[in-house]
C-alpha cells in the first residue's frame, strides 16, 4: 500500500510540475509576442518618422528651388528694365 501511495504522490507531483511548466511556457509565449509587437510598432514608427523627415526635406528643397527661380526672375526683370531704359534714353537722344 505504501508503494502505491508513493507512486500516486510522484504522479501528482509530476502532473503539477508539468502544469507549472506549461503555465511558464504560456507566459513566455505571451511575453515574446508582446515584445515582437512592440518591436514592430517601434520599427513602423521609425519608418514613418523617416518618411515624414524625407518629405519635409523634399518640400524644403522645392521651396529653395522656387525661391532661387523667383530671385533669378527678379534679377532678369531689373536687367530688362535697365536695358529698356538705356535703349529709350538712346532713342530720345538720337531724335
MDTraj code that builds the backbone (N, CA, C; nanometers):
import mdtraj as md
import numpy as np

residues = "UNK UNK UNK UNK UNK UNK UNK UNK UNK UNK UNK UNK UNK UNK UNK UNK UNK UNK UNK UNK UNK UNK UNK UNK UNK UNK UNK UNK UNK UNK UNK UNK UNK UNK UNK UNK UNK UNK UNK UNK UNK UNK UNK UNK UNK UNK UNK UNK UNK UNK UNK UNK UNK UNK UNK UNK UNK UNK UNK UNK UNK UNK UNK UNK UNK UNK UNK UNK UNK UNK UNK UNK UNK UNK UNK UNK UNK UNK UNK UNK UNK UNK UNK UNK UNK UNK UNK UNK UNK UNK UNK UNK UNK UNK UNK".split()
xyz = np.array([
    [0.0817, -0.1192, 0.0000],
    [0.0000, 0.0000, 0.0000],
    [0.0865, 0.1262, 0.0000],
    [0.1920, 0.1249, 0.0762],
    [0.2791, 0.2412, 0.0843],
    [0.3422, 0.2725, -0.0508],
    [0.3821, 0.1717, -0.1235],
    [0.4418, 0.1913, -0.2556],
    [0.3404, 0.2541, -0.3496],
    [0.2169, 0.2103, -0.3390],
    [0.1083, 0.2642, -0.4226],
    [0.0910, 0.4134, -0.3929],
    [0.0917, 0.4528, -0.2667],
    [0.0759, 0.5936, -0.2279],
    [0.1942, 0.6765, -0.2782],
    [0.3126, 0.6223, -0.2639],
    [0.4307, 0.6940, -0.3125],
    [0.4260, 0.7133, -0.4634],
    [0.3802, 0.6103, -0.5314],
    [0.3674, 0.6173, -0.6768],
    [0.2644, 0.7250, -0.7151],
    [0.1518, 0.7284, -0.6433],
    [0.0458, 0.8272, -0.6698],
    [0.0974, 0.9681, -0.6400],
    [0.1707, 0.9846, -0.5324],
    [0.2274, 1.1154, -0.4990],
    [0.3245, 1.1613, -0.6083],
    [0.4056, 1.0691, -0.6535],
    [0.5017, 1.1023, -0.7590],
    [0.4297, 1.1418, -0.8865],
    [0.3213, 1.0714, -0.9198],
    [0.2436, 1.1037, -1.0395],
    [0.1808, 1.2424, -1.0264],
    [0.1218, 1.2719, -0.9110],
    [0.0586, 1.4021, -0.8889],
    [0.1638, 1.5131, -0.8941],
    [0.2770, 1.4875, -0.8324],
    [0.3841, 1.5864, -0.8339],
    [0.4309, 1.6129, -0.9771],
    [0.4417, 1.5071, -1.0542],
    [0.4829, 1.5203, -1.1942],
    [0.3782, 1.5995, -1.2728],
    [0.2488, 1.5708, -1.2494],
    [0.1411, 1.6442, -1.3175],
    [0.1456, 1.7920, -1.2811],
    [0.1618, 1.8205, -1.1526],
    [0.1697, 1.9597, -1.1084],
    [0.2888, 2.0308, -1.1717],
    [0.4005, 1.9613, -1.1775],
    [0.5200, 2.0201, -1.2393],
    [0.4971, 2.0453, -1.3882],
    [0.4320, 1.9538, -1.4566],
    [0.4005, 1.9718, -1.5984],
    [0.3061, 2.0900, -1.6185],
    [0.2046, 2.1030, -1.5307],
    [0.1116, 2.2163, -1.5398],
    [0.1863, 2.3476, -1.5155],
    [0.2748, 2.3486, -1.4158],
    [0.3515, 2.4684, -1.3864],
    [0.4399, 2.5062, -1.5058],
    [0.5046, 2.4067, -1.5627],
    [0.5900, 2.4319, -1.6787],
    [0.5080, 2.4819, -1.7968],
    [0.3889, 2.4270, -1.8142],
    [0.3010, 2.4721, -1.9234],
    [0.2609, 2.6178, -1.9023],
    [0.2276, 2.6543, -1.7778],
    [0.1940, 2.7945, -1.7488],
    [0.3140, 2.8853, -1.7775],
    [0.4324, 2.8396, -1.7390],
    [0.5534, 2.9183, -1.7640],
    [0.5782, 2.9357, -1.9140],
    [0.5581, 2.8286, -1.9900],
    [0.5753, 2.8373, -2.1355],
    [0.4735, 2.9339, -2.1961],
    [0.3499, 2.9298, -2.1454],
    [0.2455, 3.0202, -2.1961],
    [0.2811, 3.1657, -2.1621],
    [0.3270, 3.1895, -2.0406],
    [0.3689, 3.3248, -2.0022],
    [0.4828, 3.3730, -2.0917],
    [0.5773, 3.2856, -2.1188],
    [0.6909, 3.3210, -2.2039],
    [0.6447, 3.3497, -2.3464],
    [0.5525, 3.2680, -2.3950],
    [0.4983, 3.2898, -2.5296],
    [0.4303, 3.4260, -2.5377],
    [0.3518, 3.4594, -2.4368],
    [0.2826, 3.5895, -2.4336],
    [0.3838, 3.7033, -2.4264],
    [0.4856, 3.6881, -2.3418],
    [0.5881, 3.7927, -2.3282],
    [0.6613, 3.8153, -2.4601],
    [0.6996, 3.7080, -2.5252],
    [0.7696, 3.7184, -2.6535],
    [0.6782, 3.7826, -2.7583],
    [0.5511, 3.7439, -2.7572],
    [0.4558, 3.8034, -2.8513],
    [0.4447, 3.9538, -2.8319],
    [0.4375, 3.9969, -2.7050],
    [0.4300, 4.1403, -2.6760],
    [0.5569, 4.2124, -2.7208],
    [0.6718, 4.1495, -2.6958],
    [0.7978, 4.2108, -2.7388],
    [0.8033, 4.2266, -2.8903],
    [0.7561, 4.1253, -2.9611],
    [0.7553, 4.1330, -3.1074],
    [0.6622, 4.2442, -3.1556],
    [0.5443, 4.2553, -3.0925],
    [0.4509, 4.3620, -3.1306],
    [0.5120, 4.4992, -3.1034],
    [0.5770, 4.5130, -2.9876],
    [0.6415, 4.6404, -2.9556],
    [0.7521, 4.6725, -3.0550],
    [0.8325, 4.5727, -3.0883],
    [0.9412, 4.5940, -3.1840],
    [0.8854, 4.6353, -3.3202],
    [0.7778, 4.5707, -3.3617],
    [0.7159, 4.6038, -3.4909],
    [0.6590, 4.7456, -3.4878],
    [0.5947, 4.7820, -3.3760],
    [0.5374, 4.9161, -3.3622],
    [0.6484, 5.0210, -3.3675],
    [0.7577, 4.9959, -3.2973],
    [0.8697, 5.0899, -3.2970],
    [0.9302, 5.1022, -3.4359],
    [0.9453, 4.9897, -3.5044],
    [1.0003, 4.9920, -3.6408],
    [0.9097, 5.0727, -3.7336],
    [0.7787, 5.0517, -3.7237],
    [0.6849, 5.1260, -3.8086],
    [0.6873, 5.2741, -3.7750],
    [0.6970, 5.3061, -3.6471],
    [0.7032, 5.4459, -3.6055],
    [0.8301, 5.5124, -3.6582],
    [0.9421, 5.4421, -3.6484],
    [1.0682, 5.4966, -3.7009],
    [1.0626, 5.5143, -3.8520],
    [1.0018, 5.4187, -3.9207],
    [0.9882, 5.4305, -4.0658],
    [0.8992, 5.5496, -4.1019],
    [0.7913, 5.5667, -4.0258],
    [0.7008, 5.6793, -4.0503],
    [0.7748, 5.8114, -4.0266],
    [0.8553, 5.8191, -3.9210],
    [0.9327, 5.9404, -3.8949],
    [1.0306, 5.9679, -4.0082],
    [1.0906, 5.8620, -4.0589],
    [1.1861, 5.8764, -4.1688],
    [1.1159, 5.9294, -4.2940],
    [0.9985, 5.8755, -4.3227],
    [0.9219, 5.9201, -4.4402],
    [0.8831, 6.0665, -4.4246],
    [0.8379, 6.1042, -4.3055],
    [0.7988, 6.2432, -4.2810],
    [0.9195, 6.3359, -4.2954],
    [1.0333, 6.2952, -4.2397],
    [1.1542, 6.3770, -4.2499],
    [1.1970, 6.3921, -4.3957],
    [1.1881, 6.2841, -4.4708],
    [1.2234, 6.2880, -4.6123],
    [1.1289, 6.3805, -4.6886],
    [1.0003, 6.3694, -4.6581],
    [0.9002, 6.4546, -4.7232],
    [0.9264, 6.6009, -4.6919],
    [0.9564, 6.6306, -4.5647],
    [0.9839, 6.7697, -4.5265],
    [1.1087, 6.8218, -4.5960],
    [1.2116, 6.7385, -4.6042],
    [1.3347, 6.7804, -4.6713],
    [1.3086, 6.8077, -4.8192],
    [1.2275, 6.7229, -4.8816],
    [1.1934, 6.7410, -5.0224],
    [1.1163, 6.8716, -5.0423],
    [1.0200, 6.8977, -4.9534],
    [0.9420, 7.0218, -4.9643],
    [1.0314, 7.1437, -4.9438],
    [1.1241, 7.1346, -4.8499],
    [1.2157, 7.2454, -4.8253],
    [1.3052, 7.2692, -4.9465],
    [1.3502, 7.1624, -5.0085],
    [1.4330, 7.1743, -5.1291],
    [1.3530, 7.2396, -5.2424],
    [1.2279, 7.1981, -5.2572],
    [1.1421, 7.2596, -5.3596],
    [1.1227, 7.4082, -5.3307],
    [1.1048, 7.4416, -5.2039],
    [1.0863, 7.5817, -5.1658],
    [1.2113, 7.6633, -5.1995],
    [1.3290, 7.6076, -5.1683],
    [1.4540, 7.6783, -5.2021],
    [1.4685, 7.6953, -5.3541],
    [1.4323, 7.5927, -5.4287],
    [1.4429, 7.5996, -5.5751],
    [1.3481, 7.7067, -5.6301],
    [1.2243, 7.7104, -5.5762],
    [1.1289, 7.8132, -5.6211],
    [1.1797, 7.9532, -5.5882],
    [1.2383, 7.9693, -5.4693],
    [1.2907, 8.0989, -5.4290],
    [1.4072, 8.1406, -5.5197],
    [1.4910, 8.0454, -5.5546],
    [1.6037, 8.0742, -5.6440],
    [1.5530, 8.1195, -5.7806],
    [1.4506, 8.0523, -5.8318],
    [1.3914, 8.0896, -5.9613],
    [1.3282, 8.2283, -5.9512],
    [1.2571, 8.2538, -5.8391],
    [1.1938, 8.3845, -5.8211],
    [1.2992, 8.4956, -5.8189],
    [1.4100, 8.4705, -5.7489],
    [1.5171, 8.5702, -5.7438],
    [1.5770, 8.5942, -5.8823],
    [1.5954, 8.4858, -5.9568],
    [1.6513, 8.4986, -6.0914],
    [1.5558, 8.5795, -6.1809],
    [1.4268, 8.5531, -6.1679],
    [1.3290, 8.6305, -6.2452],
    [1.3340, 8.7785, -6.2083],
    [1.3476, 8.8075, -6.0805],
    [1.3583, 8.9473, -6.0369],
    [1.4835, 9.0130, -6.0947],
    [1.5954, 8.9399, -6.0926],
    [1.7197, 8.9929, -6.1491],
    [1.7040, 9.0197, -6.2985],
    [1.6413, 8.9245, -6.3675],
    [1.6189, 8.9414, -6.5117],
    [1.5267, 9.0602, -6.5382],
    [1.4270, 9.0762, -6.4542],
    [1.3327, 9.1872, -6.4696],
    [1.4053, 9.3206, -6.4531],
    [1.4914, 9.3293, -6.3524],
    [1.5685, 9.4513, -6.3298],
    [1.6611, 9.4766, -6.4489],
    [1.7242, 9.3728, -6.4986],
    [1.8140, 9.3865, -6.6132],
    [1.7377, 9.4337, -6.7366],
    [1.6222, 9.3766, -6.7605],
    [1.5413, 9.4148, -6.8774],
    [1.4971, 9.5604, -6.8645],
    [1.4523, 9.5983, -6.7451],
    [1.4094, 9.7379, -6.7250],
    [1.5275, 9.8315, -6.7480],
    [1.6436, 9.7927, -6.6979],
    [1.7626, 9.8769, -6.7170],
    [1.7977, 9.8891, -6.8651],
    [1.7948, 9.7783, -6.9351],
    [1.8255, 9.7807, -7.0788],
    [1.7244, 9.8654, -7.1545],
    [1.5977, 9.8494, -7.1191],
    [1.4935, 9.9268, -7.1872],
    [1.5112, 10.0758, -7.1602],
    [1.5490, 10.1079, -7.0376],
    [1.5710, 10.2495, -7.0031],
    [1.6858, 10.3059, -7.0833],
    [1.7917, 10.2278, -7.0961],
    [1.9082, 10.2732, -7.1733],
    [1.8686, 10.2885, -7.3199],
    [1.7985, 10.1911, -7.3739],
    [1.7559, 10.1996, -7.5143],
    [1.6625, 10.3180, -7.5361],
    [1.5727, 10.3392, -7.4431],
    [1.4790, 10.4516, -7.4550],
    [1.5549, 10.5839, -7.4496],
    [1.6505, 10.5886, -7.3587],
    [1.7302, 10.7115, -7.3451],
    [1.8115, 10.7371, -7.4714],
    [1.8683, 10.6298, -7.5290],
    [1.9461, 10.6449, -7.6522],
    [1.8581, 10.6871, -7.7676],
    [1.7377, 10.6320, -7.7730],
    [1.6459, 10.6666, -7.8799],
    [1.6055, 10.8137, -7.8702],
    [1.5797, 10.8622, -7.7531],
    [1.5402, 11.0017, -7.7327],
    [1.6541, 11.0981, -7.7637],
    [1.7761, 11.0573, -7.7341],
    [1.8895, 11.1485, -7.7607],
    [1.9224, 11.1528, -7.9094],
    [1.8887, 11.0478, -7.9821],
    [1.9189, 11.0445, -8.1240],
    [1.8154, 11.1270, -8.2015],
    [1.7001, 11.1443, -8.1475],
    [1.5948, 11.2177, -8.2185],
    [1.6108, 11.3608, -8.1987],
])
top = md.Topology()
chain = top.add_chain()
for i, resn in enumerate(residues, 1):
    res = top.add_residue(resn, chain, resSeq=i)
    for name in ("N", "CA", "C"):
        top.add_atom(name, md.element.get_by_symbol(name[0]), res)
traj = md.Trajectory(xyz[None], top)
